[in-house]
Amino acid sequence: MRAHPITIEVVRNAVNAYANEMATALCKSAYNMMIYEVRDFCCGLIDTESRMISQNKGGLPIFLADLGIAVKDGIERIGLNGFKPGDVVIMNHGHICGQHLNNIVIYAPCFHEGKVVVFAANRAHWVDVGGMRVGFGSTATTEIFHEGLQFRSLKIYEAGKRNETLWQIIEDNVRFPESCLGDLRAQVASCQLGVRRYGELVRRYGIETVQSCIHSIWDNAEREARAFVEKIPDGVYEAESFLDNDGRNLDVKLRIKVKVIVDGSKMTIDFSEMHEQVPGPLNSGYSGGMAAARIAFKCLTQPDAPVNEGCFRPLDMILPEGKLLNARPPAALGQWSVPLPTVIDTILKALAPALADRIPAGHKGEIGGYSFSGFRQEDGKRFLLMNIVGGGWGGRPHEDGEDASVSICQGDVRNAPVELQEIQYPFVIERHALRPDSGGAGRYRGGFGVEITYRALQKTSVNINFERTLDPPWGLHGGRPAAINKAIVQRRDGTEQVVFKGTGIQLDAGDRVTFLTAGGGGWGEPRIRDGTAIADDIVHGYVTVEAARRDYGYEPARDNAAE
């Protein structure tokens, strides 16, 4: 049957609104700052063939790929007939989900006339899942079993009754049980809301009409995506870049090589020449490559459109097992997301010759997370401060790059407010500002990175894991590369150490850590940048006079004399 166009639009807006409402419920009831402030989560509706019906606006782009993968495993293991009203499933299995184990998927079935018709699902970052990793940035693990608890499609609630044994296992094996179990309850509530809303929709219109509308929505999204791909000249486009290392073998750079094959309305992204999986935790499962491919494809074809399965029908991917983005088990996955910004940048770089008016220069190229951990002096309780910090995006064909923005993988993720961090944790944040001269010079300069300084008020430790310090954010069409990421650890006695990677660096009260994030590369020849724009950057302190002379050949005195 073919639904009426107005009904299709009602259903389109309804399913998107349900995903957004689920996200709001999760934010308002979660316990940890990574969810309610940073927004490291996603919510959506998945059909019984594990296809995405809708996903919330503002979630992480790296979660575009794989809520369906998690649900599919449960369908295969439990069977559609094995679900009951009131069931809730927990899932984070490394080999299936392909991500670090902190990303916990919760989903629940929605029934209509005795049959499962959809699953309401979400994924959220728990502060801990046990194991030897604490917070972001640890390079200590070499296999998934070091990294915490794995749950493979287990019912945490069955027919509305909580599985007390599984609940107790979680409580006894994580460092922050109040936070983790509070987040779990929030995720369950979010799913229950999605189940209720979708049930209202199918009771109003009937399951056949709703399903017909969803297929029409997918078909429309597919047509729009194919229409864009058809405008790209057919051909094979290639590019490569490099990650510094895997955090353990510091002398081996990791090759990021991609081919983009355009054939009519179809695009294939080939990762066959990607670096092999590594002994450390920089690997991901198959979903890592899928996430990178989908983000790049969505940015090009439908950057503002809601997410659904139809958006990605014109996209294929070649990704052999054993690669960095499709590691064989039991590979460690703790830093699975770290390579993805560079992979996406490289896909876009490959297409720059064909889409010169659309592709920006390279952006900061790393996830930008760090973590401090320790035990509070006043009560001995454990604490963990995790935060996201932005950097510069590349100059664009028509304007400068954005400043202080999170990576292309992180979408609308936010950093935690300075005031909230200081209230909850034993630190003073002495500086949080744009980093001068960090953007690459160009006709349209790159955006600026960030400088942020933490002063410890007690003994603590910090994980630092910066990337792209050897292969900086690149310029395009004559633009210059940007400044790289680095951290400076300053001791109370005044001694300093530059750090790019470090796990469990010990700090004493009065020690400081300053994070200097990368800028974005420049776009176009610097010497043809508008002089007024250069003068404005100098006035605001974004670019120093010395850098303006060096990079742009700009002389402020001459401008003043001319005036």
C-alpha positions in Angstrom: 0.0 0.0 0.0 1.1 3.6 -0.6 0.4 6.0 2.2 -1.0 9.5 1.6 1.8 12.2 1.3 0.5 14.1 4.3 0.5 11.0 6.4 4.1 10.3 5.4 5.1 13.8 6.6 3.2 13.3 9.9 5.0 10.0 10.5 8.4 11.4 9.4 8.1 14.2 11.9 6.7 11.9 14.6 9.5 9.3 14.6 12.1 12.1 14.6 10.4 13.8 17.5 10.3 10.5 19.4 14.0 10.0 19.1 14.6 13.6 20.3 12.2 13.1 23.2 14.1 10.0 24.2 17.3 12.0 24.2 15.8 14.7 26.4 14.6 12.1 28.9 18.0 10.5 29.0 19.8 13.9 29.5 17.5 14.9 32.3 17.8 11.7 34.3 21.4 10.6 33.7 23.9 10.7 36.5 27.2 11.3 34.7 28.4 14.5 33.1 29.5 12.7 29.9 25.7 12.2 29.2 23.9 15.2 30.7 26.5 17.8 29.8 28.8 16.4 27.1 25.9 14.5 25.4 28.0 11.4 24.6 25.0 9.3 23.6 22.4 8.5 20.8 18.8 7.4 20.8 16.7 5.9 18.0 14.1 3.6 16.7 15.2 0.3 15.0 12.9 -2.0 13.0 12.8 -5.8 13.3 15.3 -6.2 10.6 17.8 -3.9 12.5 17.3 -0.9 10.2 17.4 2.6 11.5 14.0 4.4 11.4 15.1 7.5 13.2 17.9 8.9 15.4 18.0 11.9 17.7 19.4 15.2 16.5 22.5 16.2 18.3 23.9 12.8 19.1 27.4 11.6 18.2 27.9 11.0 14.5 30.1 8.1 15.3 27.0 6.3 16.4 25.3 6.7 13.0 26.3 3.2 12.1 25.6 0.7 14.7 22.6 0.8 17.0 21.2 -1.7 14.5 24.2 -4.0 14.8 23.6 -4.3 18.5 19.8 -5.0 18.1 20.5 -7.5 15.3 22.6 -9.6 17.6 19.8 -9.7 20.1 17.3 -10.7 17.5 19.6 -13.5 16.3 20.3 -14.8 19.8 16.9 -14.4 21.4 14.6 -14.5 18.4 11.7 -12.1 17.8 9.4 -14.6 19.5 11.7 -14.7 22.5 10.9 -11.1 23.5 8.1 -10.2 25.9 6.6 -6.8 26.8 8.7 -5.3 29.6 11.9 -6.8 28.3 15.1 -4.6 28.3 18.4 -5.8 26.8 21.9 -4.6 27.7 24.7 -4.9 25.1 28.3 -3.7 24.7 30.1 -6.8 23.3 33.4 -5.7 21.8 33.4 -8.1 18.8 29.8 -7.2 17.8 29.7 -3.5 18.6 33.3 -2.8 17.8 33.7 0.0 20.3 35.1 0.6 23.7 33.0 -1.2 26.3 32.0 2.0 28.1 29.5 2.6 25.2 26.5 0.7 26.6 23.5 -0.1 24.4 20.1 -0.5 26.0 17.0 -1.4 24.0 13.4 -2.5 24.5 10.8 -4.1 22.2 7.6 -2.4 21.2 4.6 -4.7 20.7 1.5 -4.3 18.6 -1.2 -7.0 18.6 1.2 -9.4 20.2 4.1 -8.9 17.8 7.3 -7.0 18.0 7.1 -4.1 15.6 10.1 -1.9 16.6 12.9 -1.5 19.2 13.6 1.7 21.1 17.3 1.9 21.7 20.0 4.1 23.0 23.8 4.1 23.6 25.5 6.1 26.3 29.0 6.4 27.7 29.3 5.1 31.2 32.2 6.5 33.2 33.4 3.0 34.0 32.9 -0.7 33.1 35.6 -2.2 35.3 38.9 -3.5 33.9 42.2 -1.7 34.1 41.2 1.4 32.1 40.3 4.5 34.0 38.9 7.4 32.0 40.0 8.4 28.5 43.4 8.1 27.0 44.8 4.9 28.6 47.2 3.0 26.3 47.7 0.2 28.9 45.4 -2.5 27.4 46.3 -5.1 24.8 43.2 -7.2 24.6 39.5 -6.7 25.2 39.5 -8.7 28.4 41.6 -5.9 30.1 38.9 -3.4 29.4 36.0 -4.4 31.5 32.7 -6.2 31.6 31.1 -7.4 28.3 27.4 -7.9 28.0 26.2 -9.7 24.9 22.4 -9.2 24.4 21.4 -10.0 28.0 18.0 -9.2 29.5 18.5 -6.8 32.4 14.7 -6.8 32.7 12.6 -9.7 31.7 8.8 -9.1 31.3 9.3 -6.1 33.6 11.2 -8.0 36.3 14.8 -6.9 37.0 17.6 -9.5 36.7 19.0 -9.0 40.2 22.0 -11.3 39.5 23.1 -9.3 36.5 22.4 -6.0 38.4 24.6 -7.2 41.3 27.4 -8.2 38.9 27.5 -4.7 37.5 27.3 -3.1 40.9 30.2 -5.2 42.3 32.5 -4.7 39.3 32.5 -1.0 38.4 34.3 1.8 40.1 31.3 4.1 40.2 28.2 2.0 40.7 25.9 4.8 41.7 26.7 6.7 38.5 26.6 3.6 36.2 23.4 2.1 37.6 21.8 5.6 37.6 22.7 5.9 33.9 21.3 2.5 33.3 18.0 3.5 34.8 18.0 6.6 32.7 18.6 4.6 29.6 15.8 2.2 30.4 13.4 5.1 31.0 14.4 6.6 27.7 13.6 3.4 25.9 10.3 2.9 27.6 9.3 6.4 26.4 10.2 5.5 22.9 8.2 2.3 23.1 5.2 4.1 24.4 5.4 6.8 21.7 5.8 4.4 18.8 2.9 2.3 20.2 0.7 5.4 20.1 1.6 6.0 16.5 0.8 2.5 15.2 -2.5 2.4 17.2 -3.4 5.7 15.5 -2.6 4.8 11.9 -2.2 1.0 11.9 1.0 -0.9 11.5 0.7 -1.3 7.7 0.3 2.5 7.1 3.2 3.4 9.5 5.5 0.8 7.8 4.6 2.1 4.4 5.4 5.6 5.5 8.8 4.6 6.8 9.7 2.9 3.6 8.7 6.0 1.7 10.9 8.1 4.0 13.8 5.8 3.3 13.2 5.9 -0.4 13.1 9.7 -0.4 16.4 9.9 1.5 18.0 7.5 -0.8 17.0 9.5 -3.9 18.4 12.7 -2.4 21.7 11.0 -1.6 22.0 9.4 -5.0 21.3 12.8 -6.7 24.3 14.3 -5.0 26.6 11.4 -5.8 25.6 11.5 -9.5 27.1 15.1 -9.7 30.6 13.8 -8.7 32.6 12.8 -11.8 33.0 9.0 -12.0 36.5 7.8 -11.0 38.8 6.5 -8.2 40.0 9.2 -5.8 42.8 8.4 -3.3 44.4 10.1 -0.3 46.5 9.1 2.7 47.6 10.5 6.0 49.2 9.2 9.2 48.5 8.7 12.8 51.5 9.2 15.2 51.6 5.7 16.6 49.4 3.3 18.6 50.6 4.7 22.0 52.8 1.7 22.7 55.2 1.4 19.8 56.0 5.0 19.5 58.3 4.7 16.5 55.8 3.3 14.0 53.4 5.7 12.2 50.1 4.3 11.2 49.0 4.7 7.6 45.5 5.9 6.9 44.9 5.1 3.2 41.5 5.4 1.5 40.1 5.1 -2.0 36.8 6.6 -2.9 35.2 5.0 -6.0 32.3 6.9 -7.6 30.2 5.0 -10.2 27.1 6.8 -11.2 24.9 7.2 -8.1 26.9 4.8 -6.0 29.9 5.5 -3.8 32.3 2.9 -2.4 34.9 3.6 0.2 37.8 1.2 0.2 39.9 0.7 3.3 41.9 -2.2 1.9 45.3 -0.4 2.3 44.6 0.8 5.8 47.2 0.0 8.5 46.9 -3.4 10.1 45.4 -3.8 13.6 47.8 -2.8 16.4 48.7 -4.4 19.8 47.4 -1.4 21.7 43.8 -0.2 22.2 43.6 2.1 19.0 41.6 -0.6 17.1 37.9 -0.7 16.4 35.6 -3.4 15.1 33.9 -3.3 11.7 31.6 -0.5 12.9 34.6 1.8 13.2 35.1 1.8 9.5 31.4 2.0 8.9 31.1 5.0 11.2 33.9 6.9 9.4 32.4 6.1 5.9 28.9 7.1 6.9 29.9 10.4 8.6 31.9 11.5 5.5 29.1 10.4 3.2 26.4 12.1 5.2 28.4 15.4 5.5 28.6 15.4 1.7 25.2 14.3 0.6 22.6 15.4 3.3 24.4 17.2 6.1 21.2 18.7 7.6 18.7 16.0 6.9 17.4 13.6 9.7 19.2 10.3 9.9 17.6 7.1 8.7 18.5 3.9 6.9 17.8 5.3 3.4 20.5 7.9 3.7 23.2 5.2 3.3 21.8 2.9 0.7 24.1 4.4 -2.1 27.1 3.8 0.1 29.3 0.6 0.0 32.4 -0.1 2.0 35.4 -2.5 1.5 37.1 -3.3 4.8 39.0 -6.5 5.2 39.3 -8.1 8.7 42.5 -7.5 10.6 42.7 -3.8 9.7 42.9 -1.0 12.3 39.2 -0.3 11.7 38.1 -4.0 11.6 40.3 -5.7 14.1 40.1 -9.4 14.9 39.2 -10.4 18.5 40.4 -10.2 21.2 41.9 -6.9 20.1 41.8 -4.0 22.6 39.3 -1.3 21.6 39.6 1.2 24.4 40.6 4.1 22.0 38.5 2.9 19.1 37.3 6.4 18.2 40.8 8.1 18.1 41.6 7.3 14.4 38.2 8.2 13.1 38.5 12.0 12.7 41.7 11.5 10.6 40.0 8.8 8.6 37.1 11.1 7.8 39.4 14.0 7.0 41.3 11.7 4.6 38.1 10.6 2.8 37.2 14.3 2.3 40.8 15.0 1.2 40.5 12.3 -1.5 37.4 14.0 -2.9 38.9 17.5 -2.8 39.9 17.5 -6.5 36.4 16.6 -7.6 34.6 18.9 -5.1 36.9 21.9 -4.8 34.0 24.2 -3.9 32.9 22.0 -1.0 35.8 20.3 0.8 37.5 22.2 3.7 41.2 21.8 4.7 42.0 19.4 7.5 40.6 20.0 10.9 42.2 19.3 14.3 42.0 15.6 13.6 41.6 14.0 17.0 38.9 13.3 19.5 40.2 15.7 22.2 39.4 14.0 25.4 41.4 13.8 28.6 40.8 12.5 32.1 42.0 13.1 35.7 41.4 10.5 38.4 42.2 10.0 42.1 40.7 9.8 45.6 39.3 12.9 47.3 41.3 14.0 50.4 38.3 14.9 52.4 36.5 11.6 52.3 38.6 9.1 50.3 36.0 8.7 47.6 37.2 8.0 44.1 36.7 10.7 41.4 37.0 10.8 37.7 37.0 14.1 35.7 36.5 13.5 32.0 36.1 16.3 29.5 36.1 17.1 25.8 38.0 20.1 24.4 37.6 21.6 20.9 40.1 22.7 18.3 40.2 24.4 14.9 38.4 23.3 11.8 39.9 23.8 8.3 39.5 26.9 6.2 36.6 26.5 3.7 36.2 27.5 0.1 34.3 30.6 1.0 35.2 31.4 4.7 37.5 30.8 7.6 37.3 27.6 9.7 35.4 27.4 12.9 37.2 27.9 16.2 37.2 25.7 19.3 35.0 23.1 17.9 34.9 19.4 18.6 35.9 16.9 15.9 33.8 16.0 12.9 33.0 12.7 14.7 31.5 14.4 17.7 28.7 16.5 16.2 27.0 18.6 18.9 29.0 17.2 21.8 29.8 19.9 24.3 32.5 20.5 26.8 31.6 20.5 30.5 31.3 24.0 32.0 34.4 25.3 33.8 32.3 26.2 36.8 30.7 22.7 37.1 34.1 21.1 36.9 35.5 23.3 39.6 32.5 22.6 41.9 32.7 18.8 41.5 36.4 18.2 41.3 39.6 19.3 43.1 40.9 21.6 40.3 41.1 25.2 39.5 40.9 26.0 35.8 43.1 29.0 35.4 42.8 29.7 31.7 40.4 28.7 28.9 41.0 30.7 25.8 41.6 30.5 22.0 45.2 29.6 21.1 46.8 32.4 19.1 48.5 31.5 15.8 47.1 27.9 15.9 45.1 28.2 12.7 46.8 27.5 9.4 47.4 30.5 7.2 45.4 30.7 4.0 43.1 32.9 1.9 40.6 31.5 4.4 42.6 30.7 7.5 41.9 27.7 9.7 40.0 27.9 12.9 41.9 28.3 16.2 42.6 25.7 18.8 42.1 26.1 22.6 44.4 26.6 25.5 43.1 25.3 28.8 45.1 25.1 32.1 44.2 22.9 35.1 45.9 23.4 38.5 45.6 20.4 40.8 44.5 21.0 44.4 45.6 17.5 45.6 47.4 14.4 44.4 45.9 13.0 41.2 46.8 11.4 37.9 46.1 12.4 34.3 45.8 10.5 31.0 46.9 12.5 27.9 46.5 11.1 24.5 47.0 13.6 21.6 47.1 12.5 18.0 48.3 14.0 14.7 51.3 15.6 16.3 53.6 14.4 13.5 51.1 14.8 10.6 49.4 18.2 11.3 46.1 19.4 10.0 46.8 20.0 6.4 46.0 23.0 4.2 44.4 22.8 0.8 45.0 24.6 -2.5 48.1 26.4 -1.1 46.9 26.8 2.5 49.4 26.1 5.3 49.1 23.4 7.9 48.0 24.3 11.4 49.6 24.0 14.8 49.7 20.5 16.4 48.2 19.3 19.6 50.4 19.1 22.7 50.2 19.3 26.5 52.6 20.9 29.0 52.9 19.5 32.5 54.4 22.2 34.8 55.5 21.1 38.3 55.4 23.3 41.4 59.2 23.9 41.1 58.8 25.4 37.7 60.1 22.5 35.6 58.1 21.7 32.5 57.6 18.7 30.3 55.9 18.6 26.9 53.6 15.5 26.6 51.8 14.1 23.6 50.8 10.7 25.1 50.9 9.5 28.7 48.9 7.2 30.9 48.6 7.8 34.6 50.9 10.8 34.8 51.2 11.6 38.5 50.4 15.2 39.7 50.9 16.8 43.1 48.9 19.7 44.5 50.0 22.9 42.7 51.1 21.1 39.5 49.5 22.4 36.3 48.6 20.8 33.0 48.0 23.0 30.0 46.3 21.5 26.9 47.0 23.2 23.6 44.8 21.9 20.9 45.4 22.0 17.2 44.0 24.5 14.8 42.6 23.8 11.3 44.5 24.0 8.1 44.3 27.0 5.8 42.5 27.1 2.4 44.0 28.9 -0.5 47.1 31.0 -0.9 47.8 33.1 2.3 49.2 36.0 0.3 45.8 36.8 -1.2 44.0 36.9 2.1 42.1 40.1 2.6 44.2 42.7 4.5 41.2 43.8 6.6 40.7 40.3 7.8 44.4 40.0 8.8 44.2 43.3 10.7 41.1 42.2 12.5 42.8 39.0 13.6 45.7 41.0 15.0 43.5 43.4 16.8 41.6 40.6 18.5 44.8 38.7 19.5 44.1 35.7 17.3 47.2 36.2 15.1 50.4 37.8 16.3 52.2 40.5 14.2 55.1 38.2 13.8 52.9 35.4 12.4 51.2 37.9 10.1 54.5 39.0 8.6 55.8 35.4 8.2 52.7 33.8 6.8 50.9 36.6 5.0 53.7 39.1 4.2 51.6 41.6 6.1 53.0 44.9 7.5 50.7 46.7 9.9 52.9 49.9 9.8 52.4 50.2 6.0 48.6 50.0 6.5 48.7 52.7 9.1 50.8 54.9 6.9 48.4 54.5 4.0 45.5 55.5 6.3 
